[in-house]
């Protein structure tokens, strides 16, 4: 006896629904891996319950499925975002207005855009050159060629660009004169004797000074601390070099490799270093062996970096969580294991993200979890080291700013 036609129709409909449901699940999974989870506004009541309010929401115009955000950075009154296909956006951090955007052409690093900043310019590390952009307009000021592929972002000071190359050389450029004195920019008075006289570059063009070679390849990206080039070496040494004279001013032997980017804290004149043996060092800038101001043991590798905010240092570890230290003494004030990212801080609270991208509001005195807010799809953060606004972004181009309620 054959089944009735109605049976076959029901069976086909059921199979279609199962198939469509499976396709929907796969589409969602594909969206999560290629187009990424869509992010949106935060409900005002939910934000209010966490003591926050949404300041603005902006979406960068990206090609869906082709391009995505991979960098978010706030620096001196500008918010910068960069994509995998080499687009750079500059935003007003108070309104979210996109001030300008530019697409970088040619071979560049992965991540696609490696950026450095000063108060007037944006420096983009390409593979074979450095693009110098005007921060206010996005116009290209110069394109500086380098003789070998760049190893990382460039290190910049008011007068110099130090470009680390893959062959352990450092290419030094001299920027046009902006009115800053070299001695006024020196981080410590006992180092001014090691700063050679350099007449101002009165031209409007960047000049190549020279190239010097490091005795070991770099372990992490270098920085400029005032007028001095700080180089974390693969042989566990941290070297301080005056780039104009090419003289080694000071150095320090670490017990293990550098685990995250080195940070300079101008308020204390210290260089902060996180190492693979779970230590954080605060080192002074002085001739000879660099003095240790303090050393702290975190208990896990600091793979999320160090952030200086006011008189506090925040060490980010995927295993240990967020640790707050005193910038002056190095005392560990608290550790919050649930927090995986630092966002911002004020006098009362510290803001961060957990591994599930929930926004955490922590008490600044003891790190206690006070509030929690779900931020769907927001996986990129900008570490706000000077303000209290919170900047997060999703891969699909959504950028969100939250701020504490007054």
Helices and strands as residue ranges (DSSP letters): H 5-30, I 31-35, H 44-49, E 52-59, E 69-75, E 78-83, E 87-91, E 98-103, E 114-117, E 121-125, E 129-134, E 140-145, E 155-156, E 160-164, E 169-174, H 182-185, G 189-194, E 207-213, E 223-225, E 228-232, E 237-242, E 247-253, E 263-265, E 270-274, E 279-284, E 288-289, E 292-297, E 305-309, E 312-317, E 321-326, E 332-336, E 341-345, E 349-353, E 358-363, E 369-374, E 380-382, E 390-393, E 398-404
